[in-house]
Amino acid sequence: MPRRRNSDSGQYEEVYSTENIVELLRNTRLGTSEVADELGGHRTTAHERLHELKQGGVVTCQRVGNTQIWSLNDEEAH
C-alpha cells in the first residue's frame, strides 16, 4: 500500500487505510478516480483497495455506466 509522511508527526501513514476511506465515504458516494484524487493516490491502487474493502463488507459498489460508485455499507455508515 502506498504511504505518505504526515506533515505534523513526521511518521508514514497508509494512503488507503480503512479509516481514511471510511471517513471519506461517510457522507457521500464517490467514483474510484474521485477516491484516488481525494486521498492523493493512483486510481488503480484505489480500485484494488476498495475491492478488498468490498469483499470485507466495509463498502458497497454500484456500476453507473463505466464508473463504479463506492459507498459505505449501511453498518459502517453509522
PyMOL commands that set and color helices and strands:
alter all, ss='L'
color gray80, all
select helices_A, chain A and resi 18-25+32-39+43-55
alter helices_A, ss='H'
color red, helices_A
select strands_A, chain A and resi 3-5+12-14+30-31+59-64+67-72
alter strands_A, ss='S'
color yellow, strands_A
deselect
rebuild
show_as cartoon
